[in-house]
Amino acid sequence: MAKGRGEIELAGIVKSYDGVTRAVDGINLKIPDGAYCCFLGPSGCGKTTILRMIAGHEDPTDGEILIGGEDVVGLAPVERRTAMMFQSYALFPHLTVRDNIAFALRVRGMAKAERLKAADAMIEKVKLGELADRLPNQLSGGQQQRVALARAAITEPRVLLLDEPLSALDEQLRVQMRAELRRMQQDLGITFVHVTHTQQEAIALADMVVVMEKGHIRQAGPARDVYAFPKDRYVAEFLGGQNVFTAKVEATGAGEGFVTVRPPDLQPIRVPVAPGRAPDAGSLADIAVRRDDVALLKPSESVDPALSTLPGRVRALEYQGSFVKVMLDPVGRDEFIAYVPERTFFATPFQVGDLAVAAWQAGHARLLA
Ligand SMILES: Nc1ncnc2c1ncn2[C@@H]1O[C@H](COP(=O)(O)OP(=O)(O)OP(=O)(O)O)[C@@H](O)[C@H]1O
């Protein structure tokens, strides 16, 4: 397949259902050829609508959809060379695995011998060899998913669209199938667009994560960018793993690369800021500090001046195996949590009710938009 054929470009995409409500409200995005892209967002944010418009099951109210540089609005899915894998898998219950996989080729008029040969090659690729003669109800959920994926992939689409493909599986299988989806995407070498409301799923799978809210893109980029460098409170809270609190800007520290902010009822702390980006003194700013960047000190311990600190009482503890989740007094209205590596925690443990000092490298905090 020629390079670049699976690149997707969404330009000014709008979808309104009743002429008023905009399920999708002006989306601009380029998904590179061969990328694994995850749309992530809460229920109703427009993820499925975008997927259906790329697939060709729905037309945008406005805007252009280009696949491989070609405007595909108005073209049927077959003409776009897209394939969709649904939540329910939609396998034919009376057809064997092999016949389910070969079915799409039958619809396209391929001769029987030829399509069974293609189906067997695909069965080999997705490691379903021993199950080829079984019916769907004789398969596990994970195996059914593999058949559904093989059935979508056999038409050699340039883009494969997956709507919550893992939601029907239990937790353990979900993690296993996640790795398998990634492996299959790499084997097939085509663009995958996957819709999910699960943050772990998106960051584990995707080359590109697109975080959505109410028909808009809030942030799009590599998984690590959206997780470690969220732009705003919404993205930070949706991706998780961060403390986000509001603080008042006290001094903008011109030229020093830091601003000084004061969280409610607490001492000021320093937060790095890019040149020319300092908010006005007196304004309110949202600050993010990763939970796993926060260390807990005893109130009597001396503090390295490179650290920012917030004193607080331990409200609750949760053992998580590799770390301990320590909930401290909230900062204003926002909860404040430290993820302390379990060995570190148990070397000098804290009890609920103890006073503690949360500390982090000043340079690791982030000023959000
Ligand atoms: N056929 C339709 N007619 C009217 N409104 C619709 C239609 N399909 C979707 N919507 C509305 O558009 C919005 C976006 O829906 P969409 O299914 O794209 O969201 P989603 O992010 O995929 O949510 P979920 O995770 O629950 O599937 C919702 O408010 C939904 O009610």
The ligand as an ORCA input file, in Angstrom:
! r2SCAN-3c Opt
* xyz 0 1
  N     -28.545     10.123     15.931
  C     -28.506     11.089     16.855
  N     -29.512     11.997     16.978
  C     -29.459     12.991     17.886
  N     -28.437     13.168     18.740
  C     -27.418     12.301     18.683
  C     -27.389     11.218     17.750
  N     -26.229     10.524     17.932
  C     -25.580     11.156     18.930
  N     -26.265     12.213     19.391
  C     -25.838     13.147     20.453
  O     -24.557     13.662     20.124
  C     -23.721     13.744     21.262
  C     -22.433     12.972     21.034
  O     -22.726     11.602     20.953
  P     -21.606     10.490     20.730
  O     -22.279      9.167     20.619
  O     -20.715     10.881     19.615
  O     -20.804     10.596     22.100
  P     -19.672      9.651     22.698
  O     -18.599     10.545     23.182
  O     -19.285      8.612     21.727
  O     -20.414      9.009     23.938
  P     -20.437      7.479     24.452
  O     -19.091      7.234     25.075
  O     -21.547      7.509     25.460
  O     -20.712      6.614     23.268
  C     -24.541     13.245     22.425
  O     -25.065     14.344     23.110
  C     -25.643     12.431     21.771
  O     -26.811     12.438     22.557
*
